[in-house]
Amino acid sequence: MAERIFTPEEANAALEELRPLVEAMVVAKHVLDEAQEERDTLTQQIAGNGGGIPPAELAAHDEAVETAAAELASAIGQVQQAGVLVKDLDSGLVDFPAVRNGEDILLCWQLGEDEVAYWHGLEDGFAGRQPL
C-alpha cells in the first residue's frame, strides 16, 4: 500500500490543493496530445516529399512536444508527491489510498466531481466504485 493513508475527510480537504493540479495535468495531457499529433503530421509530410518544410519547423514542433511532456510530468509529480495515485490523465481520475473496515481500499475522485464520494477495492478500479 502507499505511504500516506487518507480518511475521506482528509481526501476532501486535499482537493483544495489537488483540484488545480489535476486540472493542470488534464490540460497538459491535452496539449501534449495535440503537439504530438501536429509533429506526426509534419513528419509524414516530410517523409512523403519534403513538402517544402524547413527543418526548423520540425524542431519547433519537437520542442513543443518536449515542453508539453515536461509540464505533464511536473503536474503528475506534484499530485503523486501529495500521496495521491494518478489513474487517468484524460479525465483527471485520481485515487487516495485509504483503509475501510481494516481493508486497504482507494477513495476515488474524478475532475468535475464536487467531493470524494466513492471508493473501490485495490483490484476493482473505476468500474467497481461504490458510494462512501
Order of alpha helices (4+ residues) and beta strands (2+ residues): alpha-alpha-beta-beta-beta-beta-beta
